[in-house]
Amino acid sequence: MSNYAKELEVAQAIAREAGVIMLEYFDADQKVETKADKSAVTIADKLINSLAIKRLAEAFPADDVIGEEESRGEYGLGRKWFCDPIDGTARYIAGEPTAMFSLGLVVDGKPAMGVAYDPFLDRMYVGVAGEPSLCNGQAISVSKDDFKSGRFAVSGSMKALFSLVYFKRMIDDGIRCTPSNGAVHTMCLIARGKLVGYIEYGLNAYDMAAAHLILEGAGGKVTSLEGKELDYSKPFRGAIMSNGIMHDEIIRYNS
């Protein structure tokens, strides 16, 4: 990959360091705390977020970093790094090895490059705008499945899911739904052809920036909940992700 060579090198090095921390605390005392929004945070989340800010400040001192736990800078135009230190913290705390590290570079509100790392399977996903996405150096591709042959990812409690209009409609139509284990993990599964799509109302830009490119570079599609282009220059909530084939149909289910 010729574009963003230095950025990719730095991001992957940070991802490797983050993976070491994730594995170190996976079966150790995670010092779990509850944040103001009632979500959980571990010592590993905090250490990794601080590590990313430190490494990026050393390599790209003019760039801002927006992280889930800690930031240096704010939304806007220019070069912004979006870091989710542990995507899937709840599953990480529960001892399920599906959490991933995510780091993406956004330039003037559009994703430019990103990496997502699964330390449990040692899988490094890389995406660059306009280029094929890779997993451990090998090209990946979405499936050509539709709702008859593929599976759609869902997340949340059963009570919460049955309160969602799109979920009720899908169940009534006999669509096969499968529980997801974190947005980044789920988007990488779509990029590898294992799932056809996913809707998540609560996603933030730091959840999405890296996996957005990874999925698009594998032939998939990512939009807002209304089917519009995502603008990373300002905060947003929620997105629809798919193999591209099913995207318009997913939007109709959600409308």
Rosetta blueprint (number, residue, H / E / L):
1 M L
2 S L
3 N L
4 Y L
5 A H
6 K H
7 E H
8 L H
9 E H
10 V H
11 A H
12 Q H
13 A H
14 I H
15 A H
16 R H
17 E H
18 A H
19 G H
20 V H
21 I H
22 M H
23 L H
24 E H
25 Y H
26 F H
27 D L
28 A L
29 D L
30 Q L
31 K L
32 V L
33 E E
34 T E
35 K L
36 A L
37 D L
38 K L
39 S L
40 A E
41 V E
42 T L
43 I H
44 A H
45 D H
46 K H
47 L H
48 I H
49 N H
50 S H
51 L H
52 A H
53 I H
54 K H
55 R H
56 L H
57 A H
58 E H
59 A H
60 F L
61 P L
62 A L
63 D L
64 D E
65 V E
66 I E
67 G E
68 E L
69 E L
70 E L
71 S E
72 R E
73 G L
74 E L
75 Y L
76 G L
77 L L
78 G L
79 R E
80 K E
81 W E
82 F E
83 C E
84 D E
85 P E
86 I E
87 D E
88 G L
89 T H
90 A H
91 R H
92 Y H
93 I H
94 A L
95 G L
96 E L
97 P L
98 T L
99 A L
100 M E
101 F E
102 S E
103 L E
104 G E
105 L E
106 V E
107 V E
108 D L
109 G L
110 K E
111 P E
112 A E
113 M E
114 G E
115 V E
116 A E
117 Y E
118 D E
119 P L
120 F L
121 L L
122 D L
123 R E
124 M E
125 Y E
126 V E
127 G E
128 V E
129 A L
130 G L
131 E L
132 P L
133 S L
134 L E
135 C E
136 N L
137 G L
138 Q E
139 A E
140 I L
141 S L
142 V L
143 S L
144 K L
145 D L
146 D L
147 F L
148 K L
149 S L
150 G L
151 R L
152 F E
153 A E
154 V E
155 S L
156 G L
157 S L
158 M H
159 K H
160 A H
161 L H
162 F L
163 S L
164 L L
165 V H
166 Y H
167 F H
168 K H
169 R H
170 M H
171 I H
172 D H
173 D L
174 G L
175 I L
176 R L
177 C E
178 T E
179 P E
180 S L
181 N L
182 G L
183 A H
184 V H
185 H H
186 T H
187 M H
188 C H
189 L H
190 I H
191 A H
192 R L
193 G L
194 K L
195 L L
196 V L
197 G E
198 Y E
199 I E
200 E E
201 Y L
202 G L
203 L L
204 N L
205 A H
206 Y H
207 D H
208 M H
209 A H
210 A H
211 A H
212 H H
213 L H
214 I H
215 L H
216 E H
217 G H
218 A L
219 G L
220 G L
221 K E
222 V E
223 T E
224 S L
225 L L
226 E L
227 G L
228 K L
229 E L
230 L L
231 D L
232 Y L
233 S L
234 K L
235 P L
236 F L
237 R L
238 G L
239 A E
240 I E
241 M E
242 S E
243 N L
244 G L
245 I L
246 M L
247 H H
248 D H
249 E H
250 I H
251 I H
252 R H
253 Y H
254 N H
255 S L
